[in-house]
């Protein structure tokens, strides 16, 4: 039996400011769900609630069914700022989350070796973060997340700090990982093209407080989305998503500018 992540009626308030209002989403095993919306819609707050970093003011997050047998963590984050320890080499950074689990040294080392190999980092194991490009540092963050074989990857704009070419390379990496491992994930992004390339479904949130406006299925197989035959359908989906958030994004831009 597989598992399903269920976000049910989640609301959250910061002081007197409502951030989320009655958000419900189900994520099936092996599915990538992207969350988009204008600034101030609560995307990162929702991810924090799912991952247990933030206690919701109302509602619940549950996992139904059986988690993968080799999963050490139900949820693991990949952040946009890499969050690496600068004094640890690549291997040490990837090993970090395993240090909180009881396992023998051989198993720990084997898991790290596997995670480094899966992300193309084996030859960089002894390098320090400062010696790596931004893309390579994010690969270390990905390897560190994969080493615990999480049931669900929670990705908070993982490519937003990278240049366009590096983003393309990292999207290639994500696609390869997800195709190989049937990864389950929630992918927060402000980039509609990323959402359309990465996700099986896209959740569109309204702005402040965040509410689900629509959930859009991307029916084009992920491996076909860069083919010329898919361009028209993807362009139509892009316009549909942008239509949902255009006006609220304009309002957010005016408000930020005024501030």
Phi and psi restraints in degrees (value plus and minus 20) as a CYANA .aco file:
   2 UNK   PHI    -105.1   -65.1
   2 UNK   PSI    -187.2  -147.2
   3 UNK   PHI    -149.7  -109.7
   3 UNK   PSI     146.6   186.6
   4 UNK   PHI    -161.7  -121.7
   4 UNK   PSI     111.5   151.5
   5 UNK   PHI    -106.9   -66.9
   5 UNK   PSI     109.0   149.0
   6 UNK   PHI    -144.0  -104.0
   6 UNK   PSI      99.5   139.5
   7 UNK   PHI    -122.9   -82.9
   7 UNK   PSI      96.0   136.0
   8 UNK   PHI    -143.5  -103.5
   8 UNK   PSI      90.7   130.7
   9 UNK   PHI      38.6    78.6
   9 UNK   PSI      18.3    58.3
  10 UNK   PHI     -98.7   -58.7
  10 UNK   PSI     106.8   146.8
  11 UNK   PHI    -147.4  -107.4
  11 UNK   PSI     133.0   173.0
  12 UNK   PHI    -170.3  -130.3
  12 UNK   PSI     121.3   161.3
  13 UNK   PHI    -147.9  -107.9
  13 UNK   PSI     109.9   149.9
  14 UNK   PHI    -118.9   -78.9
  14 UNK   PSI      83.9   123.9
  15 UNK   PHI      42.2    82.2
  15 UNK   PSI    -135.7   -95.7
  16 UNK   PHI    -120.7   -80.7
  16 UNK   PSI     -15.0    25.0
  17 UNK   PHI    -122.7   -82.7
  17 UNK   PSI      94.2   134.2
  18 UNK   PHI     -94.5   -54.5
  18 UNK   PSI     110.9   150.9
  19 UNK   PHI    -124.6   -84.6
  19 UNK   PSI     -59.4   -19.4
  20 UNK   PHI    -153.8  -113.8
  20 UNK   PSI     126.5   166.5
  21 UNK   PHI    -158.2  -118.2
  21 UNK   PSI      85.4   125.4
  22 UNK   PHI      35.8    75.8
  22 UNK   PSI      32.4    72.4
  23 UNK   PHI    -109.0   -69.0
  23 UNK   PSI     107.3   147.3
  24 UNK   PHI    -149.4  -109.4
  24 UNK   PSI     107.7   147.7
  25 UNK   PHI    -166.1  -126.1
  25 UNK   PSI     119.0   159.0
  26 UNK   PHI    -133.5   -93.5
  26 UNK   PSI     118.2   158.2
  27 UNK   PHI    -145.3  -105.3
  27 UNK   PSI      98.7   138.7
  28 UNK   PHI    -101.8   -61.8
  28 UNK   PSI     136.9   176.9
  29 UNK   PHI     -77.7   -37.7
  29 UNK   PSI     113.3   153.3
  30 UNK   PHI      63.4   103.4
  30 UNK   PSI     -14.8    25.2
  31 UNK   PHI    -125.4   -85.4
  31 UNK   PSI     121.7   161.7
  32 UNK   PHI    -127.2   -87.2
  32 UNK   PSI     101.3   141.3
  33 UNK   PHI    -133.5   -93.5
  33 UNK   PSI     101.7   141.7
  34 UNK   PHI    -112.0   -72.0
  34 UNK   PSI     127.3   167.3
  35 UNK   PHI    -141.4  -101.4
  35 UNK   PSI     100.7   140.7
  36 UNK   PHI    -146.4  -106.4
  36 UNK   PSI     148.7   188.7
  37 UNK   PHI     138.7   178.7
  37 UNK   PSI     149.3   189.3
  38 UNK   PHI     -89.8   -49.8
  38 UNK   PSI     145.4   185.4
  39 UNK   PHI     -75.1   -35.1
  39 UNK   PSI     116.9   156.9
  40 UNK   PHI      68.8   108.8
  40 UNK   PSI      -9.5    30.5
  41 UNK   PHI    -111.6   -71.6
  41 UNK   PSI     -23.6    16.4
  42 UNK   PHI      70.2   110.2
  42 UNK   PSI       1.6    41.6
  43 UNK   PHI     -78.6   -38.6
  43 UNK   PSI     -72.4   -32.4
  44 UNK   PHI     -88.8   -48.8
  44 UNK   PSI     -53.8   -13.8
  45 UNK   PHI     -81.6   -41.6
  45 UNK   PSI     -63.7   -23.7
  46 UNK   PHI     -80.1   -40.1
  46 UNK   PSI     -63.4   -23.4
  47 UNK   PHI     -83.6   -43.6
  47 UNK   PSI     -60.1   -20.1
  48 UNK   PHI     -83.2   -43.2
  48 UNK   PSI     -58.2   -18.2
  49 UNK   PHI     -85.1   -45.1
  49 UNK   PSI     -65.3   -25.3
  50 UNK   PHI     -79.5   -39.5
  50 UNK   PSI     -62.9   -22.9
  51 UNK   PHI    -102.9   -62.9
  51 UNK   PSI     -20.7    19.3
  52 UNK   PHI      64.7   104.7
  52 UNK   PSI     -12.0    28.0
  53 UNK   PHI     -99.1   -59.1
  53 UNK   PSI     -44.6    -4.6
  54 UNK   PHI    -147.3  -107.3
  54 UNK   PSI     109.1   149.1
  55 UNK   PHI    -102.7   -62.7
  55 UNK   PSI     103.2   143.2
  56 UNK   PHI     -88.6   -48.6
  56 UNK   PSI     131.3   171.3
  57 UNK   PHI     -91.7   -51.7
  57 UNK   PSI     -46.8    -6.8
  58 UNK   PHI    -175.8  -135.8
  58 UNK   PSI     139.3   179.3
  59 UNK   PHI      68.4   108.4
  59 UNK   PSI    -197.1  -157.1
  60 UNK   PHI    -171.6  -131.6
  60 UNK   PSI     136.0   176.0
  61 UNK   PHI    -139.3   -99.3
  61 UNK   PSI     103.9   143.9
  62 UNK   PHI    -152.9  -112.9
  62 UNK   PSI     136.3   176.3
  63 UNK   PHI    -138.8   -98.8
  63 UNK   PSI      99.7   139.7
  64 UNK   PHI    -122.1   -82.1
  64 UNK   PSI     115.9   155.9
  65 UNK   PHI      80.8   120.8
  65 UNK   PSI    -187.2  -147.2
  66 UNK   PHI    -120.8   -80.8
  66 UNK   PSI     107.0   147.0
  67 UNK   PHI     -93.8   -53.8
  67 UNK   PSI     137.8   177.8
  68 UNK   PHI     -74.4   -34.4
  68 UNK   PSI     119.2   159.2
  69 UNK   PHI     -81.6   -41.6
  69 UNK   PSI     -50.5   -10.5
  70 UNK   PHI    -116.9   -76.9
  70 UNK   PSI      -8.7    31.3
  71 UNK   PHI    -100.7   -60.7
  71 UNK   PSI     105.1   145.1
  72 UNK   PHI    -109.9   -69.9
  72 UNK   PSI     -48.8    -8.8
  73 UNK   PHI    -147.9  -107.9
  73 UNK   PSI     111.3   151.3
  74 UNK   PHI     -81.7   -41.7
  74 UNK   PSI     -61.1   -21.1
  75 UNK   PHI    -149.2  -109.2
  75 UNK   PSI     118.5   158.5
  76 UNK   PHI    -159.0  -119.0
  76 UNK   PSI     117.4   157.4
  77 UNK   PHI    -114.4   -74.4
  77 UNK   PSI     126.5   166.5
  78 UNK   PHI    -140.8  -100.8
  78 UNK   PSI     100.2   140.2
  79 UNK   PHI    -120.6   -80.6
  79 UNK   PSI     142.9   182.9
  80 UNK   PHI     -95.6   -55.6
  80 UNK   PSI     -42.8    -2.8
  81 UNK   PHI    -119.6   -79.6
  81 UNK   PSI      -4.5    35.5
  82 UNK   PHI      52.3    92.3
  82 UNK   PSI     -63.9   -23.9
  83 UNK   PHI      34.1    74.1
  83 UNK   PSI      25.0    65.0
  84 UNK   PHI    -113.6   -73.6
  84 UNK   PSI     132.1   172.1
  85 UNK   PHI    -104.0   -64.0
  85 UNK   PSI      96.0   136.0
  86 UNK   PHI     -86.3   -46.3
  86 UNK   PSI     -43.5    -3.5
  87 UNK   PHI    -108.8   -68.8
  87 UNK   PSI     -24.6    15.4
  88 UNK   PHI    -123.1   -83.1
  88 UNK   PSI     122.0   162.0
  89 UNK   PHI     -94.1   -54.1
  89 UNK   PSI     158.8   198.8
  90 UNK   PHI     -76.4   -36.4
  90 UNK   PSI     -67.6   -27.6
  91 UNK   PHI     -79.9   -39.9
  91 UNK   PSI     -63.0   -23.0
  92 UNK   PHI     -85.1   -45.1
  92 UNK   PSI     -57.8   -17.8
  93 UNK   PHI     -86.4   -46.4
  93 UNK   PSI     -60.5   -20.5
  94 UNK   PHI     -89.2   -49.2
  94 UNK   PSI     -53.0   -13.0
  95 UNK   PHI     -94.8   -54.8
  95 UNK   PSI     -39.9     0.1
  96 UNK   PHI     -68.5   -28.5
  96 UNK   PSI     -72.3   -32.3
  97 UNK   PHI     -87.1   -47.1
  97 UNK   PSI     -38.5     1.5
  98 UNK   PHI     -96.4   -56.4
  98 UNK   PSI     -38.9     1.1
  99 UNK   PHI     -89.7   -49.7
  99 UNK   PSI     -32.2     7.8
 100 UNK   PHI    -115.5   -75.5
 100 UNK   PSI     -16.7    23.3
 101 UNK   PHI    -137.9   -97.9
 101 UNK   PSI     124.3   164.3
 102 UNK   PHI     -99.1   -59.1
 102 UNK   PSI      94.4   134.4
 103 UNK   PHI    -180.3  -140.3
 103 UNK   PSI     136.7   176.7
 104 UNK   PHI     -97.5   -57.5
 104 UNK   PSI     143.1   183.1
 105 UNK   PHI     -82.3   -42.3
 105 UNK   PSI     -55.9   -15.9
 106 UNK   PHI     -86.3   -46.3
 106 UNK   PSI     -61.3   -21.3
 107 UNK   PHI     -86.6   -46.6
 107 UNK   PSI     -61.6   -21.6
 108 UNK   PHI     -81.0   -41.0
 108 UNK   PSI     -66.6   -26.6
 109 UNK   PHI     -84.6   -44.6
 109 UNK   PSI     -59.1   -19.1
 110 UNK   PHI     -85.4   -45.4
 110 UNK   PSI     -59.6   -19.6
 111 UNK   PHI     -83.9   -43.9
 111 UNK   PSI     -61.8   -21.8
 112 UNK   PHI     -84.8   -44.8
 112 UNK   PSI     -65.6   -25.6
 113 UNK   PHI     -77.1   -37.1
 113 UNK   PSI     -62.7   -22.7
 114 UNK   PHI     -84.9   -44.9
 114 UNK   PSI     -64.4   -24.4
 115 UNK   PHI     -84.3   -44.3
 115 UNK   PSI     -59.4   -19.4
 116 UNK   PHI     -85.0   -45.0
 116 UNK   PSI     -61.4   -21.4
 117 UNK   PHI     -85.6   -45.6
 117 UNK   PSI     -59.2   -19.2
 118 UNK   PHI     -88.7   -48.7
 118 UNK   PSI     -40.9    -0.9
 119 UNK   PHI    -131.9   -91.9
 119 UNK   PSI      -9.4    30.6
 120 UNK   PHI      48.9    88.9
 120 UNK   PSI      11.5    51.5
 121 UNK   PHI    -132.2   -92.2
 121 UNK   PSI     -16.6    23.4
 122 UNK   PHI     -74.6   -34.6
 122 UNK   PSI     -62.0   -22.0
 123 UNK   PHI     -97.9   -57.9
 123 UNK   PSI     -25.9    14.1
 124 UNK   PHI    -128.2   -88.2
 124 UNK   PSI      -5.6    34.4
 125 UNK   PHI     -77.7   -37.7
 125 UNK   PSI     -53.0   -13.0
 126 UNK   PHI    -114.3   -74.3
 126 UNK   PSI     -18.8    21.2
 127 UNK   PHI     -99.4   -59.4
 127 UNK   PSI     129.1   169.1
 128 UNK   PHI    -107.9   -67.9
 128 UNK   PSI     133.9   173.9
 129 UNK   PHI     -73.1   -33.1
 129 UNK   PSI     -57.5   -17.5
 130 UNK   PHI     -85.9   -45.9
 130 UNK   PSI     -36.6     3.4
 131 UNK   PHI    -108.4   -68.4
 131 UNK   PSI     -23.4    16.6
 132 UNK   PHI    -128.0   -88.0
 132 UNK   PSI     132.9   172.9
 133 UNK   PHI     -90.4   -50.4
 133 UNK   PSI     148.4   188.4
 134 UNK   PHI     -79.2   -39.2
 134 UNK   PSI     -61.9   -21.9
 135 UNK   PHI     -83.6   -43.6
 135 UNK   PSI     -60.6   -20.6
 136 UNK   PHI     -88.6   -48.6
 136 UNK   PSI     -56.5   -16.5
 137 UNK   PHI     -83.4   -43.4
 137 UNK   PSI     -58.2   -18.2
 138 UNK   PHI     -89.4   -49.4
 138 UNK   PSI     -52.5   -12.5
 139 UNK   PHI     -81.7   -41.7
 139 UNK   PSI     -55.7   -15.7
 140 UNK   PHI     -83.0   -43.0
 140 UNK   PSI     -61.9   -21.9
 141 UNK   PHI     -81.4   -41.4
 141 UNK   PSI     -58.4   -18.4
 142 UNK   PHI     -86.4   -46.4
 142 UNK   PSI     -65.4   -25.4
 143 UNK   PHI     -80.9   -40.9
 143 UNK   PSI     -61.0   -21.0
 144 UNK   PHI     -83.1   -43.1
 144 UNK   PSI     -55.6   -15.6
 145 UNK   PHI     -90.8   -50.8
 145 UNK   PSI     -60.9   -20.9
 146 UNK   PHI     -92.6   -52.6
 146 UNK   PSI     -43.5    -3.5
 147 UNK   PHI     -83.4   -43.4
 147 UNK   PSI     -46.1    -6.1
 148 UNK   PHI    -111.3   -71.3
 148 UNK   PSI     -18.3    21.7
 149 UNK   PHI      28.4    68.4
 149 UNK   PSI      42.6    82.6
 150 UNK   PHI     -87.4   -47.4
 150 UNK   PSI     132.1   172.1
 151 UNK   PHI     -89.1   -49.1
 151 UNK   PSI     -59.6   -19.6
 152 UNK   PHI    -155.4  -115.4
 152 UNK   PSI     107.6   147.6
 153 UNK   PHI    -108.5   -68.5
 153 UNK   PSI     110.8   150.8
 154 UNK   PHI    -132.8   -92.8
 154 UNK   PSI      92.8   132.8
 155 UNK   PHI    -135.0   -95.0
 155 UNK   PSI      96.5   136.5
 156 UNK   PHI    -123.7   -83.7
 156 UNK   PSI      72.0   112.0
 157 UNK   PHI      26.3    66.3
 157 UNK   PSI      36.4    76.4
 158 UNK   PHI     -87.3   -47.3
 158 UNK   PSI     -34.3     5.7
 159 UNK   PHI    -132.5   -92.5
 159 UNK   PSI     -19.4    20.6
 160 UNK   PHI     -90.0   -50.0
 160 UNK   PSI     -41.5    -1.5
 161 UNK   PHI    -109.7   -69.7
 161 UNK   PSI     -14.7    25.3
 162 UNK   PHI    -129.3   -89.3
 162 UNK   PSI     136.1   176.1
 163 UNK   PHI     -93.7   -53.7
 163 UNK   PSI     148.9   188.9
 164 UNK   PHI     -81.3   -41.3
 164 UNK   PSI     -63.3   -23.3
 165 UNK   PHI     -85.7   -45.7
 165 UNK   PSI     -60.7   -20.7
 166 UNK   PHI     -87.5   -47.5
 166 UNK   PSI     -56.9   -16.9
 167 UNK   PHI     -78.9   -38.9
 167 UNK   PSI     -63.4   -23.4
 168 UNK   PHI     -80.3   -40.3
 168 UNK   PSI     -63.3   -23.3
 169 UNK   PHI     -84.3   -44.3
 169 UNK   PSI     -61.9   -21.9
 170 UNK   PHI     -88.6   -48.6
 170 UNK   PSI     -55.3   -15.3
 171 UNK   PHI     -83.1   -43.1
 171 UNK   PSI     -58.2   -18.2
 172 UNK   PHI     -78.0   -38.0
 172 UNK   PSI     -63.9   -23.9
 173 UNK   PHI     -82.7   -42.7
 173 UNK   PSI     -66.4   -26.4
 174 UNK   PHI     -78.0   -38.0
 174 UNK   PSI     -66.1   -26.1
 175 UNK   PHI     -78.9   -38.9
 175 UNK   PSI     -62.9   -22.9
 176 UNK   PHI     -84.8   -44.8
 176 UNK   PSI     -62.2   -22.2
 177 UNK   PHI     -84.1   -44.1
 177 UNK   PSI     -66.0   -26.0
 178 UNK   PHI     -88.1   -48.1
 178 UNK   PSI     -56.7   -16.7
 179 UNK   PHI     -86.6   -46.6
 179 UNK   PSI     -57.5   -17.5
 180 UNK   PHI     -96.9   -56.9
 180 UNK   PSI     -55.6   -15.6
 181 UNK   PHI    -136.2   -96.2
 181 UNK   PSI     -18.6    21.4
 182 UNK   PHI      30.7    70.7
 182 UNK   PSI      29.8    69.8
 183 UNK   PHI     -81.4   -41.4
 183 UNK   PSI     121.7   161.7
 184 UNK   PHI    -122.3   -82.3
 184 UNK   PSI     112.9   152.9
 185 UNK   PHI    -177.2  -137.2
 185 UNK   PSI     136.3   176.3
 186 UNK   PHI    -137.7   -97.7
 186 UNK   PSI     102.2   142.2
 187 UNK   PHI    -139.9   -99.9
 187 UNK   PSI      84.3   124.3
 188 UNK   PHI    -106.4   -66.4
 188 UNK   PSI     109.7   149.7
 189 UNK   PHI    -174.4  -134.4
 189 UNK   PSI     135.1   175.1
 190 UNK   PHI    -119.0   -79.0
 190 UNK   PSI     -24.4    15.6
 191 UNK   PHI    -116.9   -76.9
 191 UNK   PSI      92.5   132.5
 192 UNK   PHI     -85.1   -45.1
 192 UNK   PSI     -56.8   -16.8
 193 UNK   PHI     -84.4   -44.4
 193 UNK   PSI     -59.6   -19.6
 194 UNK   PHI     -80.5   -40.5
 194 UNK   PSI     -66.6   -26.6
 195 UNK   PHI     -79.2   -39.2
 195 UNK   PSI     -63.7   -23.7
 196 UNK   PHI     -89.9   -49.9
 196 UNK   PSI     -48.8    -8.8
 197 UNK   PHI    -102.7   -62.7
 197 UNK   PSI     -55.1   -15.1
 198 UNK   PHI    -112.6   -72.6
 198 UNK   PSI     -53.2   -13.2
 199 UNK   PHI    -117.2   -77.2
 199 UNK   PSI     136.3   176.3
 200 UNK   PHI    -106.6   -66.6
 200 UNK   PSI     -54.9   -14.9
 201 UNK   PHI    -159.4  -119.4
 201 UNK   PSI     132.5   172.5
 202 UNK   PHI    -141.4  -101.4
 202 UNK   PSI     103.1   143.1
 203 UNK   PHI    -113.8   -73.8
 203 UNK   PSI     102.6   142.6
 204 UNK   PHI    -121.7   -81.7
 204 UNK   PSI     100.6   140.6
 205 UNK   PHI    -120.0   -80.0
 205 UNK   PSI     121.4   161.4
 206 UNK   PHI     -95.6   -55.6
 206 UNK   PSI     143.6   183.6
 207 UNK   PHI    -107.8   -67.8
 207 UNK   PSI     112.8   152.8
 208 UNK   PHI      11.9    51.9
 208 UNK   PSI      80.5   120.5
 209 UNK   PHI     -99.2   -59.2
 209 UNK   PSI     132.3   172.3
 210 UNK   PHI     -84.7   -44.7
 210 UNK   PSI     102.8   142.8
 211 UNK   PHI    -150.4  -110.4
 211 UNK   PSI     133.2   173.2
 212 UNK   PHI     -93.6   -53.6
 212 UNK   PSI      96.8   136.8
 213 UNK   PHI    -104.6   -64.6
 213 UNK   PSI     -67.0   -27.0
 214 UNK   PHI    -181.2  -141.2
 214 UNK   PSI     133.4   173.4
 215 UNK   PHI    -136.9   -96.9
 215 UNK   PSI      98.5   138.5
 216 UNK   PHI    -128.2   -88.2
 216 UNK   PSI     102.1   142.1
 217 UNK   PHI    -102.3   -62.3
 217 UNK   PSI     117.5   157.5
 218 UNK   PHI    -124.0   -84.0
 218 UNK   PSI      77.9   117.9
 219 UNK   PHI    -102.8   -62.8
 219 UNK   PSI     -26.9    13.1
 220 UNK   PHI     -97.1   -57.1
 220 UNK   PSI     105.7   145.7
 221 UNK   PHI     -73.6   -33.6
 221 UNK   PSI     119.7   159.7
 222 UNK   PHI     -77.2   -37.2
 222 UNK   PSI     -57.5   -17.5
 223 UNK   PHI     -90.7   -50.7
 223 UNK   PSI     -32.1     7.9
 224 UNK   PHI    -120.9   -80.9
 224 UNK   PSI     -22.9    17.1
 225 UNK   PHI     -94.2   -54.2
 225 UNK   PSI     -36.1     3.9
 226 UNK   PHI    -119.0   -79.0
 226 UNK   PSI     -14.8    25.2
 227 UNK   PHI    -100.6   -60.6
 227 UNK   PSI     126.6   166.6
 228 UNK   PHI     -74.5   -34.5
 228 UNK   PSI     -52.2   -12.2
 229 UNK   PHI     -85.9   -45.9
 229 UNK   PSI     -37.7     2.3
 230 UNK   PHI    -115.5   -75.5
 230 UNK   PSI     -27.3    12.7
 231 UNK   PHI     -81.3   -41.3
 231 UNK   PSI     -64.2   -24.2
 232 UNK   PHI     -84.5   -44.5
 232 UNK   PSI     -63.9   -23.9
 233 UNK   PHI     -85.7   -45.7
 233 UNK   PSI     -60.6   -20.6
 234 UNK   PHI     -87.2   -47.2
 234 UNK   PSI     -57.7   -17.7
 235 UNK   PHI     -82.6   -42.6
 235 UNK   PSI     -59.5   -19.5
 236 UNK   PHI     -86.4   -46.4
 236 UNK   PSI     -60.1   -20.1
 237 UNK   PHI     -86.8   -46.8
 237 UNK   PSI     -59.0   -19.0
 238 UNK   PHI     -79.4   -39.4
 238 UNK   PSI     -66.0   -26.0
 239 UNK   PHI     -84.9   -44.9
 239 UNK   PSI     -58.5   -18.5
 240 UNK   PHI     -82.0   -42.0
 240 UNK   PSI     -65.3   -25.3
 241 UNK   PHI     -85.5   -45.5
 241 UNK   PSI     -63.1   -23.1
 242 UNK   PHI     -85.9   -45.9
 242 UNK   PSI     -55.9   -15.9
 243 UNK   PHI     -78.2   -38.2
 243 UNK   PSI     -55.3   -15.3
 244 UNK   PHI     -89.9   -49.9
 244 UNK   PSI     -51.9   -11.9
 245 UNK   PHI    -134.7   -94.7
 245 UNK   PSI     -24.8    15.2
 246 UNK   PHI     -75.2   -35.2
 246 UNK   PSI     -73.5   -33.5
 247 UNK   PHI     -87.1   -47.1
 247 UNK   PSI     -61.5   -21.5
 248 UNK   PHI     -88.5   -48.5
 248 UNK   PSI     -54.4   -14.4
 249 UNK   PHI     -83.9   -43.9
 249 UNK   PSI     -58.7   -18.7
 250 UNK   PHI     -84.3   -44.3
 250 UNK   PSI     -61.7   -21.7
 251 UNK   PHI     -82.9   -42.9
 251 UNK   PSI     -62.8   -22.8
 252 UNK   PHI     -83.6   -43.6
 252 UNK   PSI     -58.5   -18.5
 253 UNK   PHI     -85.8   -45.8
 253 UNK   PSI     -61.1   -21.1
 254 UNK   PHI     -85.8   -45.8
 254 UNK   PSI     -59.7   -19.7
 255 UNK   PHI     -87.4   -47.4
 255 UNK   PSI     -63.4   -23.4
 256 UNK   PHI     -84.3   -44.3
 256 UNK   PSI     -62.1   -22.1
 257 UNK   PHI     -82.5   -42.5
 257 UNK   PSI     -60.6   -20.6
 258 UNK   PHI     -85.3   -45.3
 258 UNK   PSI     -54.2   -14.2
